[in-house]
């Protein structure tokens, strides 16, 4: 298969490999529910993973800036499997005591496991999306209130256009392409909106109407035929129950058609390759202080089925704490889920009705975002 063959020569992967890229943040850890800069500081990194059949292994690790701040899709892989694009929303402040907005974007050649180019986006560069042709890239800049469009070719990003989707406090988080790359949605967890954007070859333009799916829309995903998108709403602040919403993309304008409660803080959402199921990492109070109401020693991985425009819960399993992103295997039978606590990548098998635990992999820093080849 073309997408895996590009990796064979240097990384010695089997032809039918499932490939994932994990962006790992070493500058943020939890201390009784509070995010702090650790001492000593652990370098950020990017891990290239081979998984499938219940197994997962690290193929290579690359030094590159990454951040847990923002939704766990601050990494994306080009459709041909040749490159990964990784953003970094935060860096350590000069005094070493806290973090501040960053804007660095790295392009990693997956054949050689090397950073081949870097560029600066906007302040707080966070969620990233690549169109189906692998030629255009959107990056949401959370600290700037902007969305940036880049052209991509031969391992290089070139700035094309940027628009303000709202004030800086709107905190644009994650973009997705749909409608054959002519439109995009971008979540704004700062003001509870999802902006509709028209994407041209060299332009971006805000369109109407704005979608209002839930409080603090954050992670968003669409795959398969892109008839639907699913968004995680994190407005409960780790205390009140949160939701995920289903958005119908088939009409003239996107419409939220269903919203269901999932628990405390749905950090990541990811549709299965066929678009039938949605995986959700729910922090479940695992990132709260031990004395807080709702604290738990574990997170949750949930699977929901999209059934005639509604979300129906299928399965749930305990997973590591402070969960982040997920990827599905190409056949939809395996899921990798990230847990920042313990620096863990956890594998689960899925048979359409049940989740079963598989391998657990420990990474050098906290796995903060993850992507597969789509």
C-alpha positions as CSV (number, residue, x, y, z in Angstrom):
1,X,0.0,0.0,0.0
2,X,1.4,3.4,-1.1
3,X,1.1,5.2,2.2
4,X,3.2,2.6,4.1
5,X,5.7,1.9,1.3
6,X,7.1,5.4,1.5
7,X,8.4,4.5,5.0
8,X,10.0,1.1,4.1
9,X,13.4,2.0,2.9
10,X,14.8,3.8,6.0
11,X,12.5,2.6,8.8
12,X,12.1,-1.0,7.7
13,X,8.4,-1.2,8.2
14,X,6.2,-4.0,6.9
15,X,4.1,-3.2,3.8
16,X,0.8,-3.3,5.6
17,X,2.0,-1.3,8.6
18,X,-0.3,1.1,10.5
19,X,1.7,4.3,11.2
20,X,1.0,6.9,13.9
21,X,3.0,9.9,15.0
22,X,2.9,11.0,18.7
23,X,3.9,14.5,19.7
24,X,5.3,14.4,23.2
25,X,5.5,17.4,25.7
26,X,8.2,17.2,28.3
27,X,7.6,20.7,29.8
28,X,4.2,20.1,31.4
29,X,3.4,17.6,34.2
30,X,0.6,17.3,36.7
31,X,1.3,18.0,40.4
32,X,-2.0,17.2,42.3
33,X,-4.1,18.6,39.5
34,X,-1.9,21.6,38.7
35,X,0.2,21.8,35.5
36,X,3.8,22.7,36.3
37,X,7.1,22.8,34.5
38,X,9.1,19.8,35.8
39,X,12.6,19.9,37.2
40,X,14.7,18.7,35.5
41,X,13.1,19.6,32.2
42,X,12.5,16.7,29.8
43,X,13.0,17.5,26.1
44,X,9.9,17.5,23.8
45,X,10.0,14.8,21.1
46,X,8.0,13.2,18.3
47,X,7.7,9.4,18.2
48,X,7.0,7.5,15.0
49,X,4.9,4.4,15.9
50,X,4.1,1.1,14.0
51,X,1.0,-0.6,15.3
52,X,-1.6,-3.2,14.2
53,X,-2.6,-6.6,15.4
54,X,-2.6,-5.5,19.0
55,X,1.0,-4.6,18.9
56,X,2.7,-1.2,19.0
57,X,6.4,-0.2,18.8
58,X,8.5,2.9,18.5
59,X,10.2,3.0,15.1
60,X,12.1,6.3,15.7
61,X,12.1,9.3,18.0
62,X,12.8,12.9,16.7
63,X,13.7,15.9,18.8
64,X,11.1,18.6,18.0
65,X,9.0,21.1,20.0
66,X,5.5,20.0,21.0
67,X,2.8,21.1,23.5
68,X,-0.1,19.5,25.4
69,X,-1.9,22.9,25.4
70,X,-4.7,22.7,22.9
71,X,-6.6,19.8,21.4
72,X,-4.6,16.6,20.8
73,X,-4.5,17.1,17.0
74,X,-1.4,19.4,16.9
75,X,0.2,16.8,14.6
76,X,-1.0,15.6,11.2
77,X,0.5,13.3,8.6
78,X,0.3,14.0,4.8
79,X,-1.9,11.6,2.9
80,X,1.1,9.9,1.2
81,X,2.6,9.1,4.6
82,X,5.8,11.0,3.8
83,X,5.7,13.9,6.3
84,X,4.4,14.9,9.7
85,X,3.5,18.5,10.6
86,X,3.8,19.3,14.3
87,X,2.8,22.6,16.0
88,X,4.0,23.9,19.4
89,X,1.5,26.1,21.2
90,X,3.6,26.8,24.3
91,X,7.3,27.1,25.3
92,X,9.1,27.5,28.6
93,X,9.4,31.1,29.7
94,X,12.9,32.5,30.1
95,X,12.7,32.3,33.9
96,X,12.0,28.5,33.6
97,X,9.0,28.7,36.0
98,X,6.1,28.8,33.6
99,X,5.1,28.5,29.9
100,X,4.1,31.2,27.4
101,X,2.7,31.1,23.8
102,X,4.9,29.7,21.1
103,X,4.4,29.7,17.3
104,X,6.9,27.1,15.9
105,X,5.8,24.5,13.4
106,X,8.1,21.6,12.4
107,X,8.0,19.4,9.3
108,X,9.4,15.9,9.8
109,X,10.4,13.6,7.0
110,X,9.1,10.2,8.1
111,X,11.4,8.3,5.8
112,X,14.5,9.7,7.4
113,X,13.0,10.6,10.8
114,X,14.5,14.1,10.6
115,X,13.1,17.6,10.9
116,X,13.5,19.0,7.4
117,X,12.0,22.5,7.8
118,X,10.5,24.9,10.4
119,X,8.2,27.9,10.1
120,X,6.3,30.2,12.4
121,X,2.6,30.4,12.4
122,X,0.6,32.6,14.9
123,X,0.9,32.8,18.6
124,X,-0.3,29.6,20.3
125,X,-0.1,27.5,17.1
126,X,-2.3,24.5,18.0
127,X,-4.6,22.2,15.9
128,X,-3.4,21.4,12.4
129,X,-5.3,19.9,9.4
130,X,-4.1,18.8,6.0
131,X,-6.4,18.6,3.0
132,X,-6.9,15.3,1.1
133,X,-4.4,16.3,-1.6
134,X,-1.7,17.1,0.9
135,X,-1.2,20.5,-0.6
136,X,-2.9,22.9,1.9
137,X,-2.5,23.1,5.6
138,X,-4.7,24.9,8.2
139,X,-3.3,25.9,11.7
140,X,-5.4,27.4,14.5
141,X,-3.5,30.0,16.5
142,X,-5.1,30.0,20.0
143,X,-3.3,33.0,21.5
144,X,-3.8,35.1,18.4
145,X,-7.5,34.4,17.5
146,X,-6.5,33.5,14.0
147,X,-6.5,30.7,11.4
148,X,-3.6,30.4,9.0
149,X,-3.5,28.7,5.6
150,X,-0.2,27.3,4.2
151,X,0.8,25.7,0.9
152,X,2.7,22.5,1.3
153,X,5.2,20.9,-1.1
154,X,8.5,19.0,-0.9
155,X,8.6,19.2,2.9
156,X,8.1,23.0,3.0
157,X,5.3,25.1,4.3
158,X,4.7,28.5,2.7
159,X,2.3,31.1,4.2
160,X,-0.7,31.9,2.0
161,X,-3.4,33.6,4.1
162,X,-4.5,34.3,7.6
163,X,-7.8,35.5,9.0
164,X,-9.1,36.5,12.5
165,X,-11.9,34.2,13.4
166,X,-12.6,36.2,16.5
167,X,-10.7,38.1,19.2
168,X,-7.7,36.5,20.8
169,X,-9.9,35.3,23.7
170,X,-12.0,33.2,21.2
171,X,-9.1,30.7,21.4
172,X,-9.4,28.9,18.0
173,X,-8.4,25.4,18.7
174,X,-8.9,22.8,15.9
175,X,-9.7,23.1,12.2
176,X,-11.0,20.4,9.8
177,X,-11.4,20.4,6.1
178,X,-14.6,19.2,4.4
179,X,-16.6,19.6,1.2
180,X,-13.5,18.4,-0.9
181,X,-11.3,21.0,0.9
182,X,-13.4,24.0,-0.1
183,X,-14.7,24.6,3.4
184,X,-13.4,24.2,6.9
185,X,-14.7,24.3,10.5
186,X,-12.6,25.7,13.4
187,X,-13.6,25.3,17.0
188,X,-13.4,28.3,19.3
189,X,-13.5,27.1,22.9
190,X,-13.0,30.6,24.2
191,X,-16.4,31.8,23.1
192,X,-18.4,28.6,22.5
193,X,-18.5,28.9,18.7
194,X,-17.5,26.8,15.6
195,X,-16.6,29.0,12.7
196,X,-17.4,28.1,9.1
197,X,-14.6,29.1,6.7
198,X,-14.5,29.2,2.9
199,X,-11.1,28.0,1.7
200,X,-9.7,29.2,-1.6
201,X,-6.4,28.4,-3.3
202,X,-4.9,31.5,-1.8
203,X,-7.6,32.8,0.6
204,X,-9.7,32.3,3.7
205,X,-13.0,33.9,4.4
206,X,-15.4,33.6,7.3
207,X,-18.9,32.4,6.3
208,X,-22.2,32.2,8.0
209,X,-23.8,30.8,10.1
210,X,-21.7,30.0,13.1
211,X,-22.4,26.7,14.7
212,X,-23.3,26.5,18.4
213,X,-22.9,22.9,19.4
214,X,-22.1,23.1,23.1
215,X,-20.0,24.9,25.7
216,X,-16.3,25.3,24.8
217,X,-16.1,23.2,21.6
218,X,-12.5,21.9,21.5
219,X,-11.4,18.8,19.6
220,X,-13.2,18.1,16.3
221,X,-12.9,15.4,13.7
222,X,-14.5,14.1,10.5
223,X,-13.5,11.2,8.3
224,X,-14.9,8.6,5.9
225,X,-17.4,10.4,3.6
226,X,-17.3,13.4,5.9
227,X,-21.1,13.4,6.1
228,X,-20.7,14.1,9.8
229,X,-18.2,15.8,12.2
230,X,-18.0,15.2,15.9
231,X,-16.9,17.7,18.5
232,X,-16.0,17.5,22.1
233,X,-17.3,20.3,24.4
234,X,-15.3,20.9,27.6
235,X,-17.2,23.7,29.2
236,X,-17.7,21.8,32.5
237,X,-14.2,22.8,33.6
238,X,-13.5,19.4,35.1
239,X,-16.4,19.7,37.6
240,X,-19.7,19.6,35.6
241,X,-20.5,16.9,33.1
242,X,-19.4,17.5,29.5
243,X,-20.7,16.5,26.1
244,X,-19.9,15.6,22.6
245,X,-22.0,16.8,19.6
246,X,-22.7,15.4,16.1
247,X,-22.7,17.9,13.3
248,X,-24.3,17.2,10.0
249,X,-22.1,18.5,7.2
250,X,-24.3,17.5,4.2
251,X,-26.4,20.6,3.9
252,X,-25.8,24.2,2.8
253,X,-24.5,24.9,6.3
254,X,-23.3,22.6,9.2
255,X,-26.0,21.9,11.8
256,X,-25.5,20.3,15.2
257,X,-28.0,17.4,15.3
258,X,-27.3,15.6,18.5
259,X,-25.5,16.1,21.8
260,X,-24.8,13.5,24.5
261,X,-23.2,13.6,28.0
262,X,-19.9,11.7,28.3
263,X,-18.4,12.7,31.6
264,X,-15.7,15.1,32.7
265,X,-13.6,16.6,29.9
266,X,-13.7,14.8,26.5
267,X,-10.2,15.8,25.6
268,X,-10.0,14.0,22.3
269,X,-12.5,12.7,19.7
270,X,-11.6,10.5,16.7
271,X,-13.9,8.9,14.1
272,X,-13.2,5.4,12.8
273,X,-11.9,5.2,9.2
274,X,-15.3,4.2,7.9
275,X,-17.0,7.0,9.7
276,X,-19.3,4.7,11.7
277,X,-17.8,5.0,15.2
278,X,-16.4,7.8,17.4
279,X,-13.7,7.2,20.0
280,X,-13.5,9.6,22.9
281,X,-10.9,10.1,25.6
282,X,-12.6,11.3,28.8
283,X,-10.3,12.6,31.5
284,X,-12.9,11.5,34.1
285,X,-11.4,13.7,36.8
286,X,-8.0,12.1,36.5
287,X,-6.3,15.5,35.9
288,X,-8.0,17.0,39.0
289,X,-6.5,17.4,42.5
290,X,-7.0,14.3,44.7
291,X,-9.3,16.2,47.0
292,X,-11.6,17.5,44.2
293,X,-15.1,16.3,43.7
294,X,-15.0,13.8,40.8
295,X,-11.3,13.0,41.1
296,X,-10.5,9.5,39.6
297,X,-7.3,7.5,39.3
298,X,-8.1,6.7,35.7
299,X,-9.5,8.1,32.5
300,X,-12.0,6.5,30.1
301,X,-12.0,5.5,26.5
302,X,-15.5,5.5,25.1
303,X,-16.8,4.3,21.7
304,X,-20.0,5.8,20.2
305,X,-21.8,4.7,17.1
306,X,-23.3,7.2,14.6
307,X,-26.8,5.8,14.0
308,X,-29.1,7.7,11.7
309,X,-28.0,11.1,12.9
310,X,-27.7,10.1,16.6
311,X,-24.9,9.1,18.9
312,X,-25.3,5.8,20.6
313,X,-22.9,4.5,23.2
314,X,-21.3,1.2,22.4
315,X,-18.4,0.5,24.8
316,X,-16.3,2.0,27.6
317,X,-13.0,1.0,29.1
318,X,-10.7,2.4,31.8
319,X,-7.5,3.9,30.6
320,X,-4.6,6.0,31.9
321,X,-5.1,9.4,33.4
322,X,-5.1,12.8,31.6
323,X,-6.0,11.2,28.3
324,X,-5.3,13.0,25.0
325,X,-5.6,11.8,21.4
326,X,-6.3,8.6,19.6
327,X,-5.8,6.9,16.3
328,X,-7.6,3.9,14.7
329,X,-5.9,1.2,12.7
330,X,-6.9,1.0,9.0
331,X,-9.3,-1.9,9.6
332,X,-11.0,-0.1,12.5
333,X,-10.1,-3.0,14.9
334,X,-7.4,-1.3,17.0
335,X,-7.1,2.0,18.8
336,X,-4.1,3.7,20.3
337,X,-4.9,6.1,23.1
338,X,-2.6,8.6,24.8
339,X,-2.3,9.1,28.6
340,X,-0.1,12.0,29.8
341,X,0.1,10.5,33.3
342,X,2.9,7.9,33.1
343,X,3.8,8.9,29.5
344,X,1.7,6.0,28.1
345,X,0.4,4.9,24.8
346,X,-2.3,2.3,25.4
347,X,-3.6,-0.1,22.7
348,X,-7.2,-1.4,22.7
349,X,-8.8,-3.9,20.3
350,X,-12.4,-3.2,19.2
351,X,-14.8,-5.8,17.6
352,X,-17.7,-3.5,17.0
353,X,-19.2,-4.1,20.4
354,X,-16.4,-4.5,23.0
355,X,-13.0,-2.9,23.9
356,X,-10.2,-5.1,25.2
357,X,-6.8,-3.9,26.4
358,X,-3.6,-4.7,24.6
359,X,0.0,-3.4,24.7
360,X,1.1,-0.4,26.8
361,X,4.1,1.6,25.6
362,X,6.0,4.2,27.6
363,X,7.4,7.2,25.8
364,X,10.2,9.6,26.9
365,X,7.7,12.5,27.5
366,X,4.0,13.0,27.9
367,X,2.1,12.0,24.7
368,X,0.1,15.1,23.9
369,X,-1.2,14.7,20.4
370,X,-1.3,11.9,17.8
371,X,-2.2,11.4,14.2
372,X,-2.4,8.5,11.7
373,X,-2.5,8.5,7.9
374,X,-5.9,9.3,6.5
